[in-house]
């Protein structure tokens, strides 16, 4: 087996249909939750769900660049999610998060930079979510 495709725990790192948000209503629900955190050029919106795995949605507008630029960014975000989803925190009430990622126009970064930005943004959003739930 390819060691790049496995985590240290031996689990395969895959990105399947169950790991993605689809449909406007799912994206709208995450945006309507109004829980947003930005780190660098990456902005993350989260919403707790009752699934046992995190789900990812990408919202990248034409303002960011042409199709090649947008496609590269989306591939990078899916790769970051695929490798980091087991590291992302889960809500204390159980379940997981629906995560929508957007970005501002920027020059392309390395996968390590995107990983750092996304992990920091998700952790910050998780802390805010836990504070809101604890009220």
N, C-alpha and C positions, 0 to 999 in steps of 0.2 A: 504494500500500500504506500502511496505517496505521503511522506511525512508532512508535506506542506498542506495536505488536505485533512490532517487530523490535529486535534488539540492535544495538550499534554495528557488529558484524561482518557484519550483513546477514542473519543467520539468523533464521528465524521463531521466536518464543517461544511454544511450544505446550505443553500438558500432555495427553499422550496416555496410553492404557492401559498402554503399555510403561514409563511413568514412575511407575507406582503399584504399591504392594505390595497383594496381595490374598490372602485366605485366612489362617486362623489360624496355620498352620504357618510362614508367612513372617514374620508378626509375632512369633511365639514364638521363632524363630531369632534375630531381632534383639535381643529382650529377654534371651534366654539368653546372648548374647555379653557381657553385663554391662559394656558400654562406654557410660557415661551422663555427659552434661555438662549443667549447668543455667546459664542466664543469665537473670536476672530471673524472669519467670513461665514461661518456656519451657524445657522439658527435651527434649534430643535424645539418642536412642539410635542408634548406628551399628554396622554390620557390613559388612565388605568383601565384595564379590561379584565374580563374573567377567564381569559385563555391561559394556558400554562406556558406559552412562549411569547416573547416579544414579537411585534410585527412592525415592519418598516414601510413607510411611504415616502416617495420623493416628489417634491414639487419644485421644478426648476424652470423658470420662465425664460423666454427668448431674450430678455434683457441681459442675461448672463453671457450670451455669446451664440455662435452658430451651433448647428446640430452636432458637430464634432466635439466642441467644447462641452456642451451639455451632456452628451453621451459619455464622455470620459469622466466627468464629475459623477454621474450616476453610477458608472461602473465602480469607481473608487468608493463611493458611499456603500454600495452593496457589499463590496469586499471588506470594508471596515466592519459593517454590521455582521457579516458572516463570521469574522474572527472574534469579535468582541461581544456578541450577544449573550454569551454565558457569563461575561464579566459585568454586564449592566445590572444595576440593582433592581430588585422587584418590590412592589408595594407591600407594606406591612400587612395589609388586609388580605393579601393573597392575589393571585393572578399575575399579570405582567403588564407591560405598557405597549400602547400603540404609539409609535414614534414617527413623526413627519419631519423630514430634513429639507430645509431650503438654504439658499446661499446668495450672497451678494456677488456682484461681478468682481473677479479677481484673476490674477495670474495663477496658473495651475500650481498646486503644492504637491509635496511628496505624500505617499501613502501614510508615512509616519506622522506627518503634520496633521493630515485629516483625521487619523486615529486619535491623536491627542485632543484635537478640538472637539470631536464628536463625543468622546468619553467624558471629557470635562463638562460639556453642555448637558449630557444626559444625567450625570451625577448631580449637577446643580439643579436641574429640573426635578429630579427625584427628591432632593432635600426640600424644595419648595412644596412639592406635592404632599410630603409627609407632614409639614407644618400646617398645611390647609386642612388635611384630614384630622389632625390632632385637635383642631379648634372645638 
